[in-house]
Amino acid sequence: MTTESTHPDLAGLAPATTAVAAGRPPRGQGEPVNPPVVLSSTYVSTGTPGAEMMYTRYNTDTWLPLEEAIGALEGSTLPALVYASGMAAIDAVLRLAAPGTAIVAPRHAYLATLNAASEQVAREGGALREVDIADTDAVVAALAPAGEVPASVLWIESPTNPMLEVADIPALTAAARAAGVLTVVDNTFATPLGQRPLAQGADVVVHSVTKYLAGHSDVLLGAAVSDDPDLRGRLHARRTTGGAIAGPWEAWLALRGLRTLALRVERSQATALELAQRLAEHPLVAEVRHPGLPTHPQHERAAALMNGFGSILTVRPAGGAAVAEALTRAVRLWVPATSLGGVESSLERRRRLAGEAATVPEDLLRLSVGIEDVEDLWADLDRALQAAAG
């Protein structure tokens, strides 16, 4: 996988540098280093509208630096499109599916994504086919099964939420392209530092910018990235019509958070792997899953396709769901919360949520590792495991 940006002004730079350098104002004596926040709902406009700014629902100066930076990080020659939330981006991209066709998606995926896809096919016709995204042959077979409606969109999460299955993205995108199916990859968990799906053949990449890209649990934002001008144009038109636009302060905060992405991910990934290794040996833990562990079913695939193994792990404590629930109340440093990707470490028992897949174990805890000291995080988990079991 390439580690260099393909953005015209950032060619040859590593992603860590791109995160810092992209989206800066032009240099000039006395000019600011950071882009300003433009607080205006409209722009001066006379005559026939051209490429200039006109109305904030279409475009605004404050989005553009963030869109440039995310697009460059994903290796796109076109800027990203930012949305009011990750779900706004997901909804816009799902609408690329043709009415009456199928959407193929992981059976373990962000619950709201599956709900949105299910509602869309119920409204427009077609089908939602849920698959084991790690089973490449099964996914390919679901694209155009005999006697059933063909797919028009293949949706990939890798690693998946919350089971952390790892997909063979290059193989799946190649098969989808051969079948005339658009491929979308939700790259929220891996981040552009962990993998670049466009370089692996994806048509569109989506992010919940709320998570790692912004990184401080203080904004709601989403993004979609495509190197295809037609697809990007369709997504831009949908954003303009739907009105799911980002606020200027949110965009500015997300760009500020993005500057430290490489440092945060480097720290949290290293800590996540260390904690996974320790938890795997803990007498009060029944199972640990993390792509960096040799026991993970797709460990070799992750090692081959990803740069790093991510900052999420799952734990099943000995004693079942009651102990897992007790552990979420016993921790003092870890934050019981449903989001992830912030500087603070958090955890959640996923089956407490109505609608979570029945194949997700009742006692599974999803842990999002932040940037705290590893020994402090370990001490809190160890103490909480003992308290929950006792």
C-alpha positions as CSV (number, residue, x, y, z in Angstrom):
1,M,0.0,0.0,0.0
2,T,1.4,3.4,-0.9
3,T,2.3,5.8,1.9
4,E,2.5,8.9,-0.2
5,S,-0.1,11.5,-0.9
6,T,-1.3,11.8,-4.5
7,H,-2.6,15.3,-3.9
8,P,-0.9,17.6,-6.4
9,D,0.6,19.9,-3.8
10,L,1.5,17.2,-1.3
11,A,3.0,14.5,-3.6
12,G,5.8,12.5,-1.9
13,L,4.8,13.3,1.6
14,A,4.0,10.7,4.2
15,P,0.5,10.7,5.6
16,A,1.7,12.0,9.0
17,T,3.1,15.0,7.2
18,T,0.0,15.4,5.0
19,A,-2.2,15.6,8.1
20,V,-0.2,18.6,9.3
21,A,0.5,20.3,5.9
22,A,-2.7,20.0,4.0
23,G,-5.4,22.6,4.1
24,R,-3.1,25.5,4.9
25,P,-3.6,29.0,3.5
26,P,-1.3,30.3,0.8
27,R,2.0,31.6,2.2
28,G,2.7,35.3,2.3
29,Q,4.2,37.8,4.6
30,G,1.8,38.5,7.4
31,E,-0.6,35.8,6.4
32,P,-2.1,33.4,9.0
33,V,-0.7,29.9,9.4
34,N,-4.2,28.5,10.0
35,P,-7.3,29.0,7.8
36,P,-9.9,31.4,9.3
37,V,-13.4,30.6,10.3
38,V,-15.9,32.3,7.9
39,L,-19.2,33.0,9.6
40,S,-21.5,34.0,6.7
41,S,-24.6,32.3,5.4
42,T,-24.2,33.9,2.0
43,Y,-21.7,35.7,-0.3
44,V,-21.8,38.7,-2.6
45,S,-23.0,37.4,-6.0
46,T,-24.0,39.4,-9.1
47,G,-24.8,38.2,-12.6
48,T,-24.6,34.6,-13.6
49,P,-23.2,32.4,-10.8
50,G,-19.8,30.8,-11.6
51,A,-17.3,29.0,-9.6
52,E,-17.2,31.6,-6.8
53,M,-18.8,31.2,-3.5
54,M,-22.5,32.0,-3.5
55,Y,-24.5,30.4,-0.7
56,T,-23.2,28.4,2.3
57,R,-25.4,25.3,1.7
58,Y,-23.4,24.9,-1.6
59,N,-19.9,25.5,-0.4
60,T,-18.1,27.7,2.1
61,D,-14.5,28.7,2.7
62,T,-14.3,27.0,6.1
63,W,-15.1,23.5,4.7
64,L,-12.5,23.6,2.0
65,P,-9.3,23.2,4.0
66,L,-10.7,20.2,5.9
67,E,-12.0,18.7,2.6
68,E,-8.6,19.1,1.0
69,A,-6.9,17.5,4.0
70,I,-9.1,14.5,4.2
71,G,-9.0,14.0,0.4
72,A,-5.2,14.2,0.5
73,L,-5.0,11.7,3.4
74,E,-7.1,9.2,1.5
75,G,-4.8,9.6,-1.6
76,S,-7.5,11.3,-3.7
77,T,-6.8,13.9,-6.3
78,L,-10.2,15.5,-5.4
79,P,-11.2,17.0,-2.1
80,A,-13.5,15.2,0.3
81,L,-17.0,16.3,1.0
82,V,-17.8,17.0,4.6
83,Y,-21.3,16.4,6.1
84,A,-23.1,17.3,9.3
85,S,-22.4,13.8,10.7
86,G,-21.1,10.4,9.8
87,M,-24.6,9.2,9.3
88,A,-25.3,12.1,6.9
89,A,-22.4,11.0,4.8
90,I,-23.4,7.3,5.0
91,D,-27.0,8.2,4.0
92,A,-25.8,10.2,1.0
93,V,-23.5,7.4,-0.2
94,L,-26.1,4.7,0.3
95,R,-28.3,6.7,-2.1
96,L,-25.9,5.8,-4.9
97,A,-27.5,2.4,-4.9
98,A,-30.0,2.1,-7.8
99,P,-33.7,1.6,-6.8
100,G,-34.7,-2.0,-7.0
101,T,-31.2,-3.4,-6.6
102,A,-29.4,-5.0,-3.7
103,I,-27.0,-3.5,-1.2
104,V,-24.4,-6.1,0.0
105,A,-23.1,-5.2,3.5
106,P,-21.4,-6.8,6.5
107,R,-23.6,-8.6,8.9
108,H,-21.5,-7.0,11.6
109,A,-21.3,-3.3,10.8
110,Y,-22.3,0.0,12.4
111,L,-25.9,-0.6,13.4
112,A,-27.1,2.7,12.1
113,T,-25.6,1.9,8.6
114,L,-27.5,-1.3,8.4
115,N,-30.7,0.4,9.6
116,A,-30.4,3.1,7.0
117,A,-29.7,0.5,4.2
118,S,-32.7,-1.5,5.4
119,E,-35.0,1.5,5.3
120,Q,-33.7,2.5,1.9
121,V,-34.4,-0.8,0.2
122,A,-37.8,-1.0,2.0
123,R,-38.7,2.4,0.5
124,E,-37.2,2.0,-3.0
125,G,-37.3,-1.8,-3.5
126,G,-34.4,-4.2,-3.8
127,A,-32.7,-6.1,-1.0
128,L,-30.2,-5.8,1.8
129,R,-27.9,-8.9,1.8
130,E,-25.8,-9.2,4.9
131,V,-22.7,-11.3,4.6
132,D,-19.6,-12.3,6.5
133,I,-17.3,-9.6,5.0
134,A,-14.2,-11.7,5.8
135,D,-15.5,-14.6,3.6
136,T,-14.4,-13.3,0.2
137,D,-16.1,-16.1,-1.8
138,A,-19.4,-15.5,0.0
139,V,-19.3,-11.8,-0.6
140,V,-18.6,-12.2,-4.3
141,A,-21.4,-14.7,-4.6
142,A,-23.8,-12.2,-3.0
143,L,-23.2,-9.6,-5.7
144,A,-25.3,-11.4,-8.3
145,P,-26.9,-14.6,-7.0
146,A,-29.0,-16.6,-9.4
147,G,-32.7,-15.7,-9.3
148,E,-32.2,-12.7,-7.1
149,V,-31.9,-8.9,-7.8
150,P,-28.2,-8.0,-8.5
151,A,-26.3,-5.6,-6.3
152,S,-25.4,-2.1,-7.2
153,V,-23.4,-1.2,-4.1
154,L,-21.0,-3.3,-2.0
155,W,-20.5,-1.8,1.4
156,I,-17.4,-2.8,3.3
157,E,-16.3,-2.1,6.9
158,S,-12.8,-3.3,7.7
159,P,-12.2,-3.9,10.5
160,T,-15.9,-4.4,11.2
161,N,-17.9,-2.8,14.1
162,P,-17.8,-4.5,16.6
163,M,-16.4,-7.9,15.7
164,L,-13.2,-6.6,14.0
165,E,-13.4,-8.9,10.9
166,V,-10.9,-7.9,8.3
167,A,-11.9,-7.9,4.6
168,D,-9.7,-8.6,1.6
169,I,-10.5,-5.2,0.1
170,P,-8.4,-5.5,-3.1
171,A,-10.1,-8.8,-4.0
172,L,-13.6,-7.6,-3.2
173,T,-13.2,-4.3,-5.1
174,A,-11.9,-6.2,-8.1
175,A,-14.8,-8.6,-8.1
176,A,-17.3,-5.8,-7.6
177,R,-15.8,-3.7,-10.5
178,A,-16.0,-6.8,-12.8
179,A,-19.7,-7.1,-11.8
180,G,-20.5,-3.4,-12.3
181,V,-21.0,-2.8,-8.6
182,L,-19.9,0.3,-6.8
183,T,-17.7,-0.4,-3.7
184,V,-17.9,1.8,-0.6
185,V,-15.5,1.4,2.3
186,D,-16.2,2.8,5.7
187,N,-12.6,3.6,6.8
188,T,-13.5,5.0,10.2
189,F,-11.8,2.3,12.3
190,A,-8.6,2.0,10.3
191,T,-8.2,5.7,9.4
192,P,-6.3,6.8,6.3
193,L,-3.1,6.0,8.2
194,G,-4.0,2.3,8.5
195,Q,-5.3,1.8,4.9
196,R,-6.2,3.7,1.8
197,P,-9.2,2.0,0.2
198,L,-9.2,4.1,-3.0
199,A,-5.7,2.7,-3.8
200,Q,-7.2,-0.7,-3.2
201,G,-9.9,-0.2,-5.8
202,A,-12.8,1.3,-3.8
203,D,-15.0,3.9,-5.5
204,V,-16.0,5.8,-2.4
205,V,-14.6,6.0,1.2
206,V,-16.7,7.3,4.1
207,H,-15.7,8.5,7.6
208,S,-17.3,9.4,10.8
209,V,-15.0,12.4,11.3
210,T,-16.5,12.5,14.8
211,K,-14.1,9.6,15.6
212,Y,-10.4,9.5,14.9
213,L,-10.1,12.3,12.4
214,A,-11.3,14.9,14.7
215,G,-10.2,12.9,17.7
216,H,-11.5,14.8,20.7
217,S,-15.1,13.8,21.2
218,D,-16.3,17.4,20.7
219,V,-17.8,17.5,17.2
220,L,-20.2,15.6,14.9
221,L,-19.0,15.4,11.3
222,G,-18.8,13.0,8.4
223,A,-17.0,12.8,5.1
224,A,-17.1,11.0,1.8
225,V,-14.1,10.8,-0.6
226,S,-14.1,9.7,-4.3
227,D,-11.6,10.1,-7.0
228,D,-14.4,9.9,-9.6
229,P,-15.6,13.4,-10.6
230,D,-19.1,12.0,-11.5
231,L,-19.6,10.2,-8.2
232,R,-18.3,13.2,-6.3
233,G,-20.6,15.4,-8.3
234,R,-23.6,13.3,-7.4
235,L,-22.7,13.3,-3.7
236,H,-22.2,17.0,-3.8
237,A,-25.6,17.5,-5.3
238,R,-27.2,15.2,-2.7
239,R,-25.5,17.2,0.1
240,T,-26.8,20.4,-1.4
241,T,-30.3,19.2,-1.8
242,G,-30.5,17.3,1.5
243,G,-28.9,20.2,3.4
244,A,-26.9,17.9,5.7
245,I,-24.0,20.4,5.8
246,A,-21.3,20.9,8.4
247,G,-21.1,24.0,10.6
248,P,-18.1,26.2,10.3
249,W,-16.9,25.8,13.9
250,E,-17.2,22.0,13.6
251,A,-15.1,22.0,10.5
252,W,-12.5,24.2,12.0
253,L,-12.3,22.0,15.2
254,A,-12.1,18.9,13.1
255,L,-9.2,20.3,11.1
256,R,-7.4,21.3,14.3
257,G,-7.9,17.7,15.6
258,L,-6.7,16.2,12.4
259,R,-3.3,17.8,12.8
260,T,-2.4,15.4,15.6
261,L,-3.9,12.3,13.9
262,A,-0.6,10.5,13.4
263,L,0.5,11.0,17.0
264,R,-2.8,9.9,18.4
265,V,-3.1,6.8,16.3
266,E,0.5,5.8,16.8
267,R,0.1,6.0,20.6
268,S,-3.4,4.4,20.7
269,Q,-2.5,1.5,18.4
270,A,0.6,0.6,20.3
271,T,-1.3,0.7,23.6
272,A,-4.2,-1.3,22.1
273,L,-1.9,-4.1,21.1
274,E,-0.1,-4.2,24.4
275,L,-3.4,-4.3,26.3
276,A,-4.7,-7.1,24.0
277,Q,-1.7,-9.2,24.6
278,R,-2.0,-8.7,28.4
279,L,-5.7,-9.4,28.5
280,A,-5.3,-12.6,26.4
281,E,-3.3,-13.9,29.4
282,H,-5.6,-12.6,32.1
283,P,-7.3,-15.4,34.2
284,L,-10.6,-13.4,34.3
285,V,-10.8,-13.0,30.5
286,A,-12.5,-15.6,28.3
287,E,-11.6,-14.1,24.9
288,V,-9.8,-11.2,23.3
289,R,-10.0,-10.1,19.7
290,H,-7.6,-7.7,18.0
291,P,-6.2,-7.9,14.5
292,G,-2.7,-7.7,15.9
293,L,-3.0,-10.9,17.8
294,P,-1.9,-14.1,16.0
295,T,-5.1,-15.7,17.2
296,H,-7.3,-13.3,15.2
297,P,-8.8,-15.2,12.2
298,Q,-7.6,-12.6,9.7
299,H,-4.3,-11.6,11.4
300,E,-2.2,-12.4,8.4
301,R,-4.6,-10.5,6.1
302,A,-4.5,-7.5,8.3
303,A,-0.7,-7.6,8.5
304,A,-0.5,-7.7,4.7
305,L,-3.2,-5.1,3.9
306,M,-3.0,-2.6,6.8
307,N,-0.4,-0.3,8.3
308,G,-0.9,-1.1,11.9
309,F,-3.8,-3.0,13.5
310,G,-6.0,-0.2,14.8
311,S,-6.9,1.0,18.3
312,I,-10.1,-1.1,18.9
313,L,-10.2,-4.4,20.7
314,T,-13.0,-6.6,22.1
315,V,-13.0,-8.4,25.4
316,R,-15.3,-11.1,26.7
317,P,-14.8,-11.4,30.5
318,A,-15.2,-14.7,32.2
319,G,-18.7,-15.0,33.8
320,G,-20.9,-13.7,30.9
321,A,-23.0,-10.7,30.3
322,A,-23.6,-9.8,33.9
323,V,-19.9,-9.6,34.6
324,A,-19.3,-7.6,31.4
325,E,-22.0,-5.1,32.5
326,A,-20.5,-4.9,36.0
327,L,-17.1,-4.2,34.5
328,T,-18.5,-1.1,32.7
329,R,-19.6,0.2,36.1
330,A,-16.3,-0.7,37.9
331,V,-13.9,1.1,35.7
332,R,-12.7,4.6,36.8
333,L,-10.4,5.7,34.0
334,W,-12.1,4.1,31.0
335,V,-15.3,6.0,30.0
336,P,-18.5,3.9,29.5
337,A,-19.7,5.5,26.2
338,T,-21.1,4.6,22.8
339,S,-18.7,6.5,20.6
340,L,-15.0,5.9,20.0
341,G,-11.8,7.3,18.6
342,G,-11.2,10.1,21.1
343,V,-8.2,10.8,23.2
344,E,-9.9,9.2,26.1
345,S,-10.3,5.4,26.3
346,S,-13.9,4.1,26.3
347,L,-15.7,0.9,26.4
348,E,-19.2,-0.4,25.8
349,R,-21.2,-3.7,25.9
350,R,-22.7,-3.7,22.5
351,R,-25.6,-6.0,23.0
352,R,-27.2,-3.6,25.4
353,L,-28.3,-1.7,22.3
354,A,-31.6,-2.8,20.7
355,G,-31.1,-4.1,17.2
356,E,-27.4,-5.2,17.6
357,A,-26.8,-8.4,15.6
358,A,-27.7,-11.6,17.5
359,T,-24.3,-13.0,16.4
360,V,-22.5,-10.4,18.6
361,P,-22.0,-12.1,22.0
362,E,-24.0,-10.8,24.9
363,D,-20.8,-10.4,27.0
364,L,-18.7,-8.7,24.3
365,L,-17.1,-5.4,25.3
366,R,-15.8,-3.1,22.6
367,L,-12.8,-1.1,23.9
368,S,-11.6,2.1,22.2
369,V,-8.0,2.8,23.3
370,G,-7.0,6.5,23.8
371,I,-3.7,8.1,24.5
372,E,-3.4,7.7,28.3
373,D,-0.5,5.9,29.9
374,V,-0.7,2.2,29.2
375,E,0.0,1.2,32.8
376,D,-2.8,3.4,34.1
377,L,-5.2,1.9,31.6
378,W,-4.1,-1.6,32.5
379,A,-4.3,-1.1,36.2
380,D,-7.9,0.2,35.8
381,L,-8.9,-2.8,33.7
382,D,-7.3,-5.3,36.0
383,R,-8.9,-3.8,39.1
384,A,-12.3,-3.6,37.3
385,L,-12.1,-7.2,36.1
386,Q,-11.4,-8.4,39.7
387,A,-14.2,-6.2,41.1
388,A,-16.7,-7.3,38.5
389,A,-15.9,-11.0,39.0
390,G,-16.0,-10.7,42.8
